[in-house]
Amino acid sequence: MKLDEIESVLEAYGLSPYQANAFLTVLELRDASVSEINEASNVPQPRIYDVLETLNEKGIIETYEKGSLRARITDPTTFIDSLEQLGEDLYDTADIIDDYYQKPPLEKHSFEIYDDFQQVLKHAVEDVRQSTDSINLALSASSFLQLHNPLKEAIENDIIINISIHITEGSKTGIDDLMPYLRDAASEVRYRETSAPFLALVDSHRSYFGVSRPQSGYGMFVQDQALSTMLYRYFQDTLWRRWEVIHGHGRRTDKFRREYASIRNCVRDLRSYPANRDSLEVTVDGYETDTGRERHIEGVVADFYPSVDDGISVTDADQINLAVETECKTYTVGGFGAIVEDLRATRIRVTRLEDPSA
C-alpha cells in the first residue's frame, strides 16, 4: 500500500484529511521546517500551523523551535499500537455484524384485544388488503359479505384464499345466493354445517379470532408464528379438511391443483403421481427456517413425506415435507410451522404436472 493510499485509513482512525496528509509528509521528511512541510504537502498555508499543532498534541509528531518552527516524526510505537488495536476492533466488529446478519431477524410479536367484533373485522380487512401470499378464513355469511370487496381484490392480486363458510340456521341468505360472490373472492370454499368463531390467518403469521354477539362481541389479533401455527392447525383439522368443497377457483388441471398455500394439500395430490417424478417441476416461495430470510427456489420434486409406501395418510401425518432438487442443492421444504426443514413454504407452484391416469 502506497503512502497516499494510507491517508483514507488514517482518516478512518480519526485524523482529518489535512492532518493525515501532513503526518505522512513529516513521516517522509523525518525532520523539516514548516515551510518545507507546507510545500511538500497538500495543506493550505493558512492551516499548516494549526494542523501541525494538533498532530503535536496527539503525540504523533513533535514541533520545536530552531530558528523557526520545525516538526519531526516521533517514535511511532504508540501510534502503531493504536492502529493495530483499531484493526482488531474493526475485525471484531465485522465478525459481529456477520454473526447478526446470519441470525434470524427479530420476530415482531404483537397481541391486541378488541371489545367489539366489528373492530376485529375492520383490522382484518386492512390485513387482507396487505396480504402477499395466502389467506385462510372461517366465517359466517354476513362476515363474508363485509370482507367480499377486499377479498376480491386479493384474488385479483394472485393471493390464495381458502374460505370455510357457515350460514346461520333460519337465515334468508342461502349458499346458492352467495356462490356468485364466493367464486370471485376465493380460491377454494368449503361449506361448514356447524358454527364457529371468526378466524382469519393472513400470510402464515398474523391471525384474527373473534366472536360475534348481538350486542358487540369481542376478539383478538395475534402476530406470532407459534400461536398462528396453533390456530392454523385448528383451522385445518376442525374447520377445513372434514367439510365439503363447494367451489374451486380453477387452480386444478384434471385432479391436480397447480398452486398451494398448504403443503399438506400439495403432498396429498402428489401421492397419486407415478414414481418417476422428473416432470414435477415446482417453484417454492417462503422463508429460511434458520435465518428468516425470504427465499425463492425452483427445481423438481426429489421426494416427499409421507408417500404411499410410508403407510400413513397425509391427514394423520404429524410432519409433511418435500425434497426439492435444484441446480445447486436439494432443499427440504416444510409447511406452516416448519422448524427442522430448510424452508418454510408460503406458496408452492407445480409448474408442470401431468395426469397419471392419462
C-alpha positions in Angstrom: 0.0 0.0 0.0 1.4 3.4 -1.0 1.6 6.3 1.4 -1.2 8.2 -0.4 -3.4 5.2 -0.1 -2.8 5.2 3.7 -4.5 8.6 4.0 -8.0 7.1 3.9 -7.0 4.6 6.6 -5.7 7.4 8.8 -8.9 9.3 8.3 -10.8 6.2 9.5 -8.6 6.3 12.6 -9.8 9.8 13.2 -7.4 12.2 11.5 -8.8 14.9 9.2 -7.7 14.8 5.6 -5.2 17.7 6.2 -3.9 16.0 9.4 -3.4 12.7 7.6 -1.6 14.3 4.7 0.7 16.4 7.0 1.6 13.4 9.1 2.6 11.4 6.0 4.6 14.3 4.8 6.5 14.6 8.1 7.0 10.8 8.0 8.7 11.0 4.6 10.8 14.1 5.5 11.6 12.9 9.1 12.5 16.5 10.2 11.6 19.7 8.3 10.7 23.3 8.7 7.0 24.4 8.5 7.6 26.0 5.1 9.2 22.7 3.7 6.3 20.7 5.1 3.8 23.1 3.6 5.5 23.0 0.2 5.6 19.1 0.2 2.0 18.6 1.5 -1.5 19.5 0.3 -2.3 21.5 3.4 -3.1 25.2 2.6 -0.6 27.6 4.1 -3.1 29.3 6.4 -3.9 25.9 8.0 -0.4 24.4 8.3 0.4 25.7 11.8 -2.9 24.6 13.3 -2.6 21.2 11.7 0.9 20.6 12.9 0.0 21.8 16.4 -2.9 19.3 16.5 -0.6 16.4 15.5 1.8 17.5 18.1 -1.0 17.4 20.8 -1.9 13.9 19.6 1.8 12.9 20.2 2.4 11.5 16.7 4.8 14.3 15.7 6.9 16.8 17.7 7.1 20.5 16.9 10.1 22.5 18.2 11.8 25.9 17.6 15.2 26.0 15.9 15.4 29.5 14.4 11.9 28.8 13.1 9.2 26.3 13.8 10.0 22.8 12.7 8.4 19.4 13.0 9.9 15.9 13.3 8.5 12.4 13.5 8.4 10.8 16.9 8.8 7.1 17.8 5.6 5.7 16.2 5.4 2.7 18.5 2.4 4.0 20.5 0.7 5.2 17.3 1.3 1.9 15.6 -0.2 0.1 18.6 -3.3 2.3 18.4 -3.7 1.5 14.7 -3.3 -2.2 15.3 -5.9 -2.1 18.1 -8.2 -0.2 15.7 -7.7 -3.0 13.1 -8.6 -5.7 15.7 -11.6 -3.7 16.7 -12.7 -3.3 13.1 -12.2 -7.1 12.5 -14.2 -8.0 15.6 -16.9 -5.6 14.6 -17.0 -7.1 11.1 -17.4 -10.6 12.7 -20.2 -9.4 15.0 -22.1 -7.8 12.1 -21.7 -11.0 10.1 -23.0 -13.1 13.0 -26.1 -10.9 13.4 -26.7 -11.0 9.7 -26.7 -14.8 9.8 -29.1 -14.9 12.6 -32.9 -14.9 12.1 -34.4 -11.4 12.2 -36.1 -10.4 15.5 -39.6 -11.6 15.1 -42.3 -9.0 15.7 -44.7 -10.1 18.3 -48.0 -8.3 18.9 -51.2 -9.2 20.8 -54.3 -7.0 20.9 -57.7 -7.5 22.5 -60.9 -6.0 20.9 -64.1 -5.5 22.9 -66.1 -5.0 19.7 -66.4 -7.7 16.9 -66.6 -5.0 14.3 -63.1 -3.9 15.3 -61.9 -7.4 14.5 -63.4 -7.2 11.0 -62.1 -3.7 10.4 -58.5 -4.7 11.2 -58.8 -8.0 9.3 -59.9 -6.1 6.2 -56.7 -3.9 6.5 -54.5 -7.0 6.7 -56.3 -8.8 3.8 -55.6 -5.8 1.6 -51.9 -6.0 2.5 -51.6 -9.8 2.1 -48.7 -11.1 -0.1 -49.2 -14.9 0.0 -52.3 -16.5 1.4 -55.4 -16.1 3.5 -57.4 -18.7 5.4 -60.8 -17.7 6.7 -63.6 -19.3 8.7 -66.5 -17.0 8.9 -70.3 -16.6 8.6 -72.2 -15.4 5.6 -72.6 -11.9 7.0 -68.9 -11.5 7.8 -68.0 -12.8 4.4 -70.1 -10.1 2.7 -68.4 -7.4 4.7 -65.0 -8.8 3.5 -66.1 -9.5 0.0 -64.5 -6.5 -1.8 -61.0 -6.7 -0.2 -61.1 -10.5 -0.8 -62.0 -10.0 -4.4 -59.1 -7.5 -4.8 -56.7 -10.0 -3.1 -57.7 -12.8 -5.6 -57.0 -10.3 -8.5 -53.6 -9.8 -6.9 -52.9 -13.6 -7.1 -53.4 -14.3 -3.3 -54.5 -17.8 -2.4 -57.7 -17.6 -0.4 -59.4 -20.6 1.3 -62.8 -19.9 2.9 -64.7 -22.1 5.3 -68.2 -20.7 5.5 -71.3 -21.3 7.6 -74.8 -20.0 7.2 -76.8 -19.5 10.3 -80.0 -21.6 10.6 -83.0 -19.5 9.6 -81.0 -17.1 7.5 -82.8 -15.7 4.5 -79.5 -15.9 2.6 -78.7 -19.4 1.2 -75.5 -20.8 -0.1 -76.7 -20.6 -3.6 -77.2 -16.9 -3.1 -73.6 -16.5 -2.0 -72.0 -18.6 -4.8 -71.5 -15.7 -7.3 -69.7 -13.7 -4.6 -67.7 -16.7 -3.4 -66.5 -17.5 -6.9 -64.8 -14.2 -7.4 -63.4 -13.8 -3.9 -61.9 -17.3 -3.1 -59.6 -19.9 -4.5 -61.5 -22.7 -2.7 -64.6 -22.7 -0.5 -65.9 -25.4 1.9 -69.3 -25.3 3.4 -69.3 -25.9 7.2 -72.5 -27.3 8.8 -71.5 -26.1 12.3 -71.0 -22.6 13.5 -67.5 -21.5 14.8 -65.8 -18.2 15.8 -64.4 -15.9 13.1 -60.9 -16.8 12.2 -58.6 -15.1 9.7 -55.0 -16.3 9.1 -53.0 -13.9 6.9 -49.6 -14.8 5.4 -49.0 -17.5 8.0 -48.1 -15.3 10.9 -50.9 -12.8 11.5 -54.2 -14.1 12.9 -57.6 -12.7 13.9 -60.0 -14.5 16.2 -63.4 -13.1 17.0 -66.8 -13.9 18.5 -69.9 -12.1 17.2 -72.7 -11.4 19.7 -75.9 -9.4 19.4 -74.5 -6.5 21.4 -70.9 -6.2 20.3 -68.8 -9.4 20.7 -65.1 -9.5 21.2 -61.9 -10.7 19.6 -58.1 -10.6 19.4 -55.2 -10.1 17.0 -52.0 -12.2 17.2 -48.7 -11.6 15.4 -46.7 -14.6 16.5 -45.5 -17.6 14.5 -46.1 -20.2 17.2 -49.6 -19.1 18.1 -50.5 -18.6 14.5 -49.3 -22.2 13.8 -51.6 -23.4 16.5 -54.6 -21.5 15.1 -53.7 -22.8 11.6 -53.8 -26.4 12.8 -57.2 -25.7 14.4 -58.4 -24.3 11.1 -57.2 -27.3 9.1 -58.3 -30.0 11.5 -61.7 -28.6 12.6 -62.8 -26.0 10.0 -61.4 -27.2 6.7 -60.5 -30.8 5.9 -63.7 -32.5 7.0 -66.1 -30.3 5.1 -67.4 -30.5 1.5 -65.7 -28.5 -1.2 -68.3 -26.3 -2.9 -66.0 -24.2 -5.0 -62.5 -24.4 -6.5 -61.0 -21.3 -8.2 -59.7 -23.1 -11.3 -56.2 -23.9 -9.8 -56.6 -27.5 -10.8 -55.8 -29.3 -14.0 -57.8 -32.5 -14.1 -57.3 -33.8 -10.5 -54.2 -31.7 -9.6 -54.1 -28.3 -8.0 -51.4 -26.1 -9.6 -50.8 -23.8 -6.7 -50.8 -24.4 -3.0 -50.7 -22.4 0.2 -50.8 -25.7 2.2 -48.0 -28.3 1.8 -50.4 -30.9 3.1 -52.7 -30.4 0.1 -49.8 -30.4 -2.2 -48.4 -33.8 -0.9 -51.9 -35.3 -0.9 -52.1 -34.6 -4.7 -48.5 -35.7 -5.4 -49.1 -39.1 -3.7 -51.2 -40.1 -6.7 -48.4 -39.3 -9.2 -46.2 -42.1 -10.5 -42.9 -43.0 -9.0 -41.0 -41.2 -11.8 -41.3 -37.6 -10.8 -38.9 -35.9 -13.2 -41.8 -34.0 -14.8 -42.8 -32.5 -11.5 -41.3 -29.0 -11.8 -42.0 -26.8 -8.8 -41.3 -23.3 -7.5 -41.4 -22.6 -3.8 -41.7 -19.2 -2.1 -41.1 -19.0 1.6 -38.5 -18.3 4.3 -35.3 -20.0 5.5 -36.1 -21.5 8.9 -32.7 -20.7 10.3 -32.3 -17.1 9.2 -35.9 -16.0 8.5 -34.8 -14.6 5.1 -37.2 -14.8 2.1 -36.2 -17.4 -0.4 -37.4 -18.5 -3.9 -36.3 -21.8 -5.3 -37.0 -23.7 -8.5 -36.4 -27.4 -9.1 -38.0 -30.8 -9.3 -39.6 -32.9 -6.6 -37.0 -35.4 -5.5 -39.1 -36.9 -2.7 -41.9 -36.2 -0.3 -43.2 -37.4 3.1 -45.5 -39.2 3.7 -45.5 -41.2 0.5 -47.9 -44.1 -0.1 -45.2 -46.6 0.9 -44.8 -44.9 4.3 -48.1 -46.5 5.3 -49.6 -43.3 6.8 -52.2 -40.9 5.5 -51.5 -37.3 4.8 -54.3 -36.4 7.2 -52.7 -38.4 10.1 -49.1 -37.4 9.5 -47.7 -35.0 12.0 -44.9 -33.9 9.7 -45.3 -33.2 6.0 -42.4 -32.1 3.7 -41.0 -32.1 0.2 -37.4 -32.5 -1.0 -36.9 -30.1 -3.9 -33.8 -30.7 -6.0 -32.4 -27.5 -7.6 -29.3 -27.0 -9.7 -27.3 -26.2 -6.6 -28.6 -28.5 -3.9 -31.6 -30.4 -2.5 -33.8 -28.4 -0.1 -36.2 -29.8 2.4 -39.4 -27.8 2.4 -42.0 -27.7 5.2 -45.3 -26.0 5.8 -46.8 -23.5 8.1 -44.9 -24.4 11.3 -41.7 -25.8 9.7 -38.7 -25.8 12.0 -36.3 -28.6 11.0 -36.7 -28.2 7.2 -34.6 -25.8 5.2 -37.5 -23.7 4.1 -41.0 -22.8 5.4 -43.1 -22.6 2.3 -45.8 -19.9 1.9 -46.6 -20.8 -1.7 -45.8 -23.9 -3.8 -46.4 -23.8 -7.6 -46.5 -27.0 -9.6 -45.4 -25.7 -13.0 -45.8 -29.0 -14.9 -48.0 -31.7 -13.7 -49.4 -34.4 -15.9 -52.4 -36.6 -15.1 -51.1 -40.1 -14.1 -54.2 -41.7 -15.5 -53.7 -40.3 -19.0 
